[in-house]
Amino acid sequence: MPVGSYLVICVQVLQSSFKNAPASLRQTRTKRRSRSLSTSSTDSYSSGSYSSSSEDDGLSPREKSQTNSKGFSDFCVSNINQAAFGRREIEIAEQEMPGLVLLRKRAENDKPLKGAKIIGCTHITAQLAVLIETLGALGGSVRWSACNIHSTQNEVAAALAEAGFPIFAWRGESEEDFWWCIEKCIMADGWQPNMILDDGGDATHVLLKKWPDTFKLIKGIVEESITGVHRLYQLSKTGKLTVPAMNVNDSVTKIKFDNLYCCRESILDALKRTTDIMFGGKQVIVCGYGEVGKGCCAALRGLGAVIYVSEVDPICALQACMDGFRVVTLESVIRNVDIVITATGNKNVVNRAHLDRLKNGCIICNMGHSNTEIDVNSLRTPELTWEKVRRQVDHIIWPDGKRIILLAEGRLVNLSCSTVPSFVLSITATTQALALIELFNAPAGRYKQDVYLLPKKLDEYVATLHLPNFDAHLTELSDDQARYLGINKAGPFKPNYYR
Ligand SMILES: NC(=O)c1ccc[n+]([C@@H]2O[C@H](COP(=O)([O-])OP(=O)(O)OC[C@H]3O[C@@H](n4cnc5c(N)ncnc54)[C@H](O)[C@@H]3O)[C@@H](O)[C@H]2O)c1
């Protein structure tokens, strides 16, 4: 949609509600065995936790008849008996998800999601469980499946089923299971969905394709991943998007925190867990100095690595220079570096010619969304030997004996080889919850059949909810200062185009 009309809508949003968010929340009441079929299901990264902790008794969950301790059986999980373990995982996650828990406390009396029937299709992790339970506490009724066949924490799914949530997910689903689970969420006796919370666009896709009439009744879609957002924009372009959708992937709180801070913390974790490497004095090249690249560089510098950056954008390159990093071409340092990290969102950034020139023992990994940043396929040639040395660690051996260390076969290394901090997921989950509340309660006409960004005021509210955790105290603008800056004292403090 044209930027102009988007701004107009945002202004209307801000004028009509969310003078301050708690008040508006009150107002709402008064008035990856084989890959999944879907690319998004395997590439989606935003909220995955890949810690392996689940037991497998050999039977497909679909063959089992299970009930929880209260006789509830509208779920399909690996093993309901793991619920107690899963509950502890959820409690641990809650400790690090203060903003989401605060939202729950502030809004649970008002039940801003009363009447919302939400289909969820995301990674099923302890952090996601905190979101599901928050949506429930705010009045929503949910049915949930996994957006990735490898990422479900089985014990967490069991804990949710034990708590009475219809969950259809287990680690190691087949492709057929994957779609069956989504359909079980959509099709339920006496339950018609009116909201979607998606991560990759699969639930949206299935509902639109198989139940177009039900799709038309949806009040809003909240989409988390780049791939899903891309699909939504395509639907919008071709006139097939008949409901409003919120792109939370591009909200400021997501980009700043998930991309920058989360990657800053998890890159070291992933490299250490897989290789036990010591970073001091190591030469590292980070390809791409966007938010993710900045996070990686900051973390590596902290441990004394010598860092090079490659960039195509002169502004980001200049930022890297100002931050004290050497901006070089990959070709110029490829023979000497100990670690190569891609973080561009682009493809074939590291190609076979680069890989041939790497020195013996070089570690190579990717932090970008898709597994095409490193041309891994080019390494699948007869003269090279692949040796799996650990989970997610392959040695690729050249005929002369040189070996390089490839992590996670070029997929997102932090999500494949480490866990993601719950605090960051609290920010993302709070953003998702607020987007659902906003779309569900928006008066007719505020949102049309299009893809929207979260209003800046709500982005700011997500951050506000997380500040008490740090005992942080905001400075309040005086009336005079607010007039001088031309903004409302209560925000938004930045224009909508601020990213
Ligand atoms: N691993 C994670 O947890 C995680 C989290 C968030 C985002 N991501 C993904 O990481 C990728 C980067 O995200 P971002 O927010 O930093 O994006 P960004 O657009 O801010 O940064 C990417 C940078 O790469 C540069 N670039 C593009 N092609 C290049 C090339 N051939 N060589 C060198 N530089 C190049 C661009 O100029 C840009 O500055 C995206 O794919 C994103 O989806 C990963």
The ligand as a Tripos MOL2 file, in Angstrom:
@<TRIPOS>MOLECULE
LIG
   44    48     1     0     0
SMALL
NO_CHARGES

@<TRIPOS>ATOM
      1 N1         20.1230  -15.7890   13.1130 N.am      1 LIG1
      2 C1         19.1090  -15.1360   13.6430 C.2       1 LIG1
      3 O1         18.6980  -15.3650   14.7740 O.2       1 LIG1
      4 C2         18.4950  -14.0290   12.8610 C.ar      1 LIG1
      5 C3         17.7000  -13.0760   13.4990 C.ar      1 LIG1
      6 C4         17.1470  -12.0730   12.7390 C.ar      1 LIG1
      7 C5         17.3760  -12.0160   11.3740 C.ar      1 LIG1
      8 N2         18.1310  -12.9700   10.7740 N.ar      1 LIG1
      9 C6         18.4370  -12.9640    9.3270 C.3       1 LIG1
     10 O2         19.7670  -12.4680    9.1290 O.3       1 LIG1
     11 C7         19.8610  -11.8180    7.8670 C.3       1 LIG1
     12 C8         20.3830  -10.3940    8.0420 C.3       1 LIG1
     13 O3         19.4600   -9.6630    8.8130 O.3       1 LIG1
     14 P1         19.7190   -8.1150    9.1240 P.3       1 LIG1
     15 O4         18.6170   -7.6640    9.9840 O.co2     1 LIG1
     16 O5         21.1160   -7.9170    9.5740 O.co2     1 LIG1
     17 O6         19.5430   -7.5230    7.6580 O.3       1 LIG1
     18 P2         20.1260   -6.1560    7.1050 P.3       1 LIG1
     19 O7         19.4590   -5.9320    5.8200 O.co2     1 LIG1
     20 O8         20.0850   -5.1350    8.1690 O.co2     1 LIG1
     21 O9         21.6840   -6.4910    6.8600 O.3       1 LIG1
     22 C9         22.1740   -7.2850    5.8340 C.3       1 LIG1
     23 C10        23.4100   -6.5800    5.2910 C.3       1 LIG1
     24 O10        24.0640   -7.4360    4.3600 O.3       1 LIG1
     25 C11        24.5710   -6.6290    3.3070 C.3       1 LIG1
     26 N3         24.8080   -7.4710    2.1460 N.ar      1 LIG1
     27 C12        23.9320   -7.9310    1.2100 C.ar      1 LIG1
     28 N4         24.5650   -8.6880    0.2970 N.ar      1 LIG1
     29 C13        25.8620   -8.7350    0.6590 C.ar      1 LIG1
     30 C14        27.0090   -9.3690    0.1310 C.ar      1 LIG1
     31 N5         26.9450  -10.1200   -0.9900 N.pl3     1 LIG1
     32 N6         28.1960   -9.2080    0.7620 N.ar      1 LIG1
     33 C15        28.2830   -8.4420    1.8670 C.ar      1 LIG1
     34 N7         27.2410   -7.7990    2.4250 N.ar      1 LIG1
     35 C16        26.0300   -7.9590    1.8340 C.ar      1 LIG1
     36 C17        23.5080   -5.5760    3.1100 C.3       1 LIG1
     37 O11        24.0400   -4.4200    2.5000 O.3       1 LIG1
     38 C18        23.0670   -5.3010    4.5370 C.3       1 LIG1
     39 O12        23.7430   -4.2110    5.1230 O.3       1 LIG1
     40 C19        18.4730  -11.8670    7.2670 C.3       1 LIG1
     41 O13        18.3900  -12.9860    6.4170 O.3       1 LIG1
     42 C20        17.5870  -12.0750    8.4960 C.3       1 LIG1
     43 O14        16.3870  -12.7150    8.1700 O.3       1 LIG1
     44 C21        18.7170  -13.9570   11.4980 C.ar      1 LIG1
@<TRIPOS>BOND
     1     1     2 1
     2     2     3 2
     3     2     4 1
     4     4     5 ar
     5     4    44 ar
     6     5     6 ar
     7     6     7 ar
     8     7     8 ar
     9     8     9 1
    10     8    44 ar
    11     9    10 1
    12     9    42 1
    13    10    11 1
    14    11    12 1
    15    11    40 1
    16    12    13 1
    17    13    14 1
    18    14    15 2
    19    14    16 1
    20    14    17 1
    21    17    18 1
    22    18    19 2
    23    18    20 1
    24    18    21 1
    25    21    22 1
    26    22    23 1
    27    23    24 1
    28    23    38 1
    29    24    25 1
    30    25    26 1
    31    25    36 1
    32    26    27 ar
    33    26    35 ar
    34    27    28 ar
    35    28    29 ar
    36    29    30 ar
    37    29    35 ar
    38    30    31 1
    39    30    32 ar
    40    32    33 ar
    41    33    34 ar
    42    34    35 ar
    43    36    37 1
    44    36    38 1
    45    38    39 1
    46    40    41 1
    47    40    42 1
    48    42    43 1
@<TRIPOS>SUBSTRUCTURE
     1 LIG1         1 GROUP 0 **** ****
